[in-house]
């Protein structure tokens, strides 16, 4: 069972599982988008059920789970993946846009968990995957609503896991996947109130890499999994030197996150963007051509430290009269 299955990581995961002979239930808001991905899954030999669903609606998610159970008899795994994003300053964003982001990215996951965990108990166990982000552990300026939602996803997964342990329930695994920037349509479809075109963080990973990690977790569950070297680098920078990492990300957010002027738009927050569905966003470039956030940030830090040392040396000479 995969939510947000009509593009990006969800579509890549569906196609990967289809190639392995899985029975798949695809959920997303766009019926047309689901049909496109569903057809591609069937070409790989999979049995597929498509259920248009807005995961922010708890009744719709319950109907989704019931439809999956009716079609296939049981649910073995549920991948909470549907998500939306909005760019803008937290204090200036329309509150309804922030609420909508949290409704989909947080409550949508909670609705999924509440629908599937009782069914996993009945089935004798299974796996619940929460697709978070490296922003579950850190934050990025002007992407605050999404960052706070992804923090909540990590907290939700940890609390749910603890409650299952308290119940003596070791047959259900709750796993979070934390990728860094991934080349999906998320950036093109995100709501944007910054007045400038969005430039996705570099380096960007391939959705397939995240899909492969999700499939691995379905077979060998673990509580948390960072995906890609960029995710590990940024996450550990934040853990080990949070003040420095925070300032570097502020610098990055101000200088490299936005491009030419563009009018504000609502993106796919409320209604799906009806465009041909694709797994990737078409914006990925070879890693060798990029320094990436950590490389650029560390280079800038080294430059500033050298400059500070030179100025300190000059001041010392002036103080001693030399």
C-alpha positions, 0 to 999 in steps of 0.5 A: 500500500503506497500513498503519493504513488502517482509520481516521485518516490511513491511511483518509483517504489511502486514500479520497483515492487511491481518488478518483484511480483508484489500486489500493490495498492496505489493511492494519490489524489489524481485518478489520471496520474494513478492510471498512468503509474498503474498501467506501467506497474501492470506491464511489469506483471503486477496486480494493481488496485488504484484508489484516488485518495486525499490522505488529509481526509481520515474517512478517505484513508479508512476507505482506502485500507478497506478497499485494499483488504477487500481486493487482496485479503490483507495488508502486509506493508504500508508506505506513508509517502504522500506530501506537499510543500510550500515555500515562504516565510513562516510569519508571512505565509497564509495560515491555511497553506501552513495548515494544509501542509501539516494536514497532508504531511503529518495528519495524512501519515497519522491517518494511515497509521491508524488505518493500517496498524490494527490490520497489521495486528490481525494479519500477524505483523507487517511494516509501516514505512514513514517517508520523512526527510533529512529535514526531519532532523534539521531545517531550511529557511523559507521551507519552514512549514515543510520542515516542521511537518517532517520533524513531526513525522519523525516524532510520530514514528518514534512515539508509535514504535514505543507504544507498540513496544509497550503493548508487547507488539514486536511483529509490527515494524515502524521505519522512517526513511530520511532522504536528502534532496531528491529529483522529484516533481515536488519542487516544481509543484510546491506552493511558492510565496517567495516571489522567485523561482525555486532552485532545488538543493544540490546535489539531488539524488535519484528517486530510485535510490530511495525506492530501493531503500524502502524495498530493503526496509520492507525485507529488513526493517530498521528504525531509521535510515538516511538515504545518500551521502548528502543526507548523512553529511548534512545530518551529522553536521547538524548534530555535531555543530548545530550553530555552524550548520544553521548559519551555513544553511541560512547563507545557502537559503539566501544565496542559492535557493531561489532564481528569477522572479515568478508570481506566487502560486498555490501549487498542488497544495489543494488540488493535484497538478494534472501533468503527465506523471513521471518518477523524476523531476527532470532537474538532476545533474551529475554529482561530479558537476556539483560541489553540493551544499556541504562542499560549498558550505565548508569551502565558504567556512574555510574562506571565512576562517582564513580571512579571520586569521589574517585579520587577527594577525594584522591586528596583532602586528598593529598592537605590538607596533610592528 
